[in-house]
Amino acid sequence: MKDYSLNIDEKKQYILSYKIENQKIITKLASGESYIIPYTIENEKK
């Protein structure tokens, strides 16, 4: 997905992609960071 964030603060919150592995959601942010959260339907919707 293309990065449409306008500043560095938005890059920290803009999710480019995510994948689900082993009951965890792995997200890739526009800032280049990635983080892992537990998989739930509610977390996936957020």
Helices and strands as residue ranges (DSSP letters): H 8-11, E 15-21, E 24-29, E 34-38, H 41-45
